[in-house]
Amino acid sequence: MFAEYGHLLRHNANYRYLWYGYVVSQLGDWFNLIASAALITRVTSAGTALSYLFLARFLPQFVFSPFAGMLSDQYDRRKVMIVSDILRAITVLGFLLVREPSQIWLFYLLTILQFVLSALFVPARSAVLANIVSRKELVAANALDSVTWSTMLAVGAMLGGVATAVFGIETAFILDALTFILSAWLIARIKLPVDLNAPVVERGYGWLEMIGGVQYLRLEPILFGVVLAKAGGALVWGAINVLEVNYAKQIFPLPIFPGVEGDVLTLAIIYALSGVGTGLGPILVRHWLGDMTPQMLWGIALGFGLLAAGILALAVAPTLSLFLVATLFRTVGSGVLWVFSAALLQSVVPDKVRGRVFAFEFALLTLTQSISIYWAGAAQDWLGWDVRLVTLSMGGLGTAVALLWLIFVWQVRHKPFVVMANSPPFLTVIK
């Protein structure tokens, strides 16, 4: 089952360098998130403070994704990623300047800048992936990316939690900056086809330019539905990013070592198990269902169902052990949803609009995720809801979204899927 992933890494040098860069960058990101959450919870107990942290990480990506999509379609995508990595390294080092509560505004400002730069990186990487692997390798590459993200979540969260608790927040930020530099060096070794390195002559204007990708999607309603899948999932899982920190601090702290804060360790364990779920879930479901379009659409439905069921279980879990089991179900669902929808898009969207389509998808999911994140904090601070009641509301929303996806798949089950413009002809009928 795992042989093809090893084959992909051994025989595709370009993907191998892209993957290595992803490994080290994701490792640093989880160090960063653990340290950031720890800093916020030490400064204030307000629920909206954590929401503002996650909004600072996601809203910039919504605003700047259209411009990022334009850049990734008009310039050398490899160079866009390298510049993004170098500038993010410099930005993360700026977190070291934040030393007291009165400087928290600088922390939010630097976080916004970091994720503006991330908005440049993500669409470029998604578009490059389809340039350096064959169509038959796309699902495997996306599944391996998911495993990598998940493994780095598990390893990075655990190591980041220990490093932050034992060595301090500054250590985590320095390590994060170093991973961006290493990622840039690895991406610089990727060799794209000559025609993909040449800039496109046409120029657009951010959100207006992204209309080209939207117009393409309007001609393919089934594909448009796939683009909306991650946005629907993000509307559900976004709030959980905030609520997990609350669960770790308020309900399930684990003060295992003297002098080590229990909420940091609990959060690290939750993130580590999330990595297991999002990593193994797509691989196991793909092995069970296969790579054909109909199976992947039903696989996304399964992902939505597991996501909703897991969140509902979080709301009523009486112990940390059961909470972690619910986390596993939830993250298997979100991992399957993410990998299958990405693979479908990469396999059928023409290269000339791929960057803008992924930018549109990314803008939607960051918008819905930001709405969800804001609700998590506002419901606690303004409505007086406890963390379990807010979680229950997200589980109900997840159930509604899962039902909508099932209705969508049922309605399009006999309609033809799209034909990719720059690949051998194929037509898949959804049954």
Secondary structure, DSSP 8 states (H G I E B T S, - for coil): --HHHHHHHHH-HHHHHHHHHHHHHHHHHHHHHHHHHHHHHHH---HHHHHHHHHHHHHHHHHHHHHHHHHHHHS-HHHHHHHHHHHHHHHHHGGGG--SGGGHHHHHHHHHHHHHHHHHHHHHHHHHHHHHS-GGGHHHHHHHHHHHHHHHHHHHHHHHHHHHHHH-HHHHHHHHHHHHHHHHHHHTT----HHHHS--S----TTTTTHHHHHHHHT-HHHHHHHHHHHHHHHHHHHHHHHHHHIIIII-----STTS-HHHHHHHHHHHHHHHHHHHHHHHHHHHH-SSHHHHHHHHHHHHHHHHHHHHHHHH--SHHHHHHHHHHHHHHHHHHHHHHHHHHHHHS-HHHHHHHHHHHHHHHHHHHHHHHHHHHHHHHTS---HHHHHHHHHHHHHHHHHHHHHHHHHTTTSB----TTS-----B--
